[in-house]
Each structure stands twice: as C-alpha cells, then as structure tokens.
Amino acid sequence: MSHTPNTAPAYLCVGGIIVDDIVHPDGRTQMGVLGGGVAHAAAGMLIWGQRAGIFACAGRDLPPEARRRLARDFDTRGLVVRDLPQARAWQLFEADGRRAEVWRVDALDSFVYEPLPDQLPPVYGEARGVYLLRDAAQLPAWRARFPAATLLWEPLQQIMVPGYDAEFRPALAYADIVSPNHLEAALVYGFDDPAALLRAMLDDGARIAALRLGADGSLVGARGEDALLHVPAVPVAQVIDQTGAGNTYCGAFLAGWVETGDLAEAACYGAIAASFALEVTGVADPPPDLLAQRARRYAWARERVRPLA
C-alpha cells in the first residue's frame, strides 16, 4: 500500500457506512454484508494501491466482521460511531439483474448527511483527492474545506430526480469531477442521450464528467475538449453482485486522475476496479494475484478506449 496506518492518507472518502442483507433470486441470503458508497469507493482506491481514509458515520451495532474489514483495508480514524441503530437495508435481487432496496431502520440522516466538514480529523486535512457522496447543498462547504484537493462528487441517488436540476447544475462548479450514472443524469436533465448528458454537465460547470453506463461502460469528457471517450466495462467470468460497482468506479477514477492526470487512464482505473467489485458479494476484496489480474484487465481496457467525436 501507499502508506502505513500512522501516516496521513493521500485520499479521503466521505459518505456513510451501510450494512446490506442480500436476498438472491434463488432464495439464498447473505446477512450483514459491509456496504455503503464510502466503503465501495475506498475499495476502488485500494485496488490501485491507495489506503484511503474514511470519514463516515456508523451505528452502535455495526457487525464485528464489518468493523474488522474496515480496519484491515482503510484508515478508520474518521469513522464516527453514533448511538443509533446501524443503517441497514434488504437488497432484493431478481434473476434479470434488477435490485430493490428496502431500508430496515428509520433513522438515516446521520448516515447520509453526516459527519460535517468541521468535524474532520486534522490528519485528513491535506488529502490530495476527496470522494464525496453528498447532496448539492453540502458541496460549497466541502470545497471550502479542501480548496486545493481534487474533489469527485458522486451525487446521492435519492436526490437525482426530476426537478433537481435547479440545485444540481449550479453545484457542478464546486467539484472537479462529477460522476452520476446514466439513469440519474437522465432524470435530472430530462433527456436520455449519454453524449448530450455529458456535454450538458460540462457546459453547466463540471471540469470533468464521468457518466457511468452500467454494462456499457462509461463515457468521460473534460471541459474545453471536443472529443468524449468511451471506455467499455471490463468483462468478468460471472457477475456475483452489482451493488457498489459504480461507487468503486468513482473511487478508482479519482485515484487514476490524481496519479496520472490522464482521462483515459482514470476511466480505465475505474472500469478495472468495478470489474473486481462485480466478482464478489459486497465490498471489492483484492485477490492474492491482484497485480497480475489488474495488468491483464488494464491491457484489455486500454486497447478499447475509443473517442466519440
């Protein structure tokens, strides 16, 4: 990894810790699975050798195995334990890939909107890259807290609905990178064409936009550049769990951009990390032969990056 547990991490992930209770189409269940966008995004960074800090709320009954996993792979000095039931949800999968999420607790605001920037541990203050899973209203405060860091904003799924464009579009100027998925962006903007959606976000103030297209990969672009880049999804032998693959992509994309400054490289980082997420239940877990697998997947993805004029 890039640093020891006693040093300040170069990357920070801000969001919430969720526990998933998964029901598969054949009736099998997997209970108490670590989830939440912040953990998935940090795992995307881990795939590329970065042990990210986590600034997130957890509940008093966070399962011990989830605690151990967080401590093993991430810097948890920013994990804030509230005297609340742990945010937990049923994840109900259908045979055609559809997923329904049913929350099992009522008190969710602390896990979605907290902790706040003024509660940040000093050790995280010099992070070079910050992943932020928040609503538009919090972006200015986080930008002010990290004026020099590269800030990737993944908008909360629940805010990306018709009529939210009045809040979403002005907020883009506060982020360096924005990455909604295709459906979310289409709901906000009111049209469906991926290239048009990407250009709309850039026109509205985004410096870099990465539109996640699920099985079709991602479309990325930067302000001032005419060509958009399409990066396909990296194929895997079997898709086990799609939950969190988009968050994983975002974390890896951020690390890729900060480390290389190359848009195609960043998108490949994201696609590769997402492929590892698809192969496991819950948060991506680097396999023993990570470096070899990562190199093979990188070669496959890099050869297939295509400009979209």
Protein Blocks (a to p, Z undefined) as FASTA:
>chain_A
ZZdfkbccfbdcdddddddddddfkopacehiaedjklmmmmmmmmnopacdddddddfk
lcfklmmmmmmmmccklcccddbddddddddddfkopacdddfbfblmlmmmmccfklpc
fklmmcfbdcddddfklmmmmmmmmmmbccdddddfklmcghilmmmmmmmmmpmbdcdd
fklmmmmnopablklmmmmmmmnopabdcddehjnopadddehiabdcdddddddfbdfb
lghklmmmmmmmmmmmmmnopaklmmmmmmmmmmmmmmpghjadddfklmmmmmmmmmmm
mmmgccdZZ
